[in-house]
């Protein structure tokens, strides 16, 4: 059988790994920011959409009718 004993890396290797993990986290943060910006732009376009405006107006009418009914 092989020895599967795990060794703790030396301080230099650990420091390099920590730095790489920090870079990966920064990249994920950047990608999340890009996705958030894209989501905001899409939401703004959706709100301006004639179909959305029509549906919103229809819903307002239905709510008013519901409020007025006994």
Secondary structure as UniProt FT lines:
FT   HELIX           11..48
FT   HELIX           50..68
//
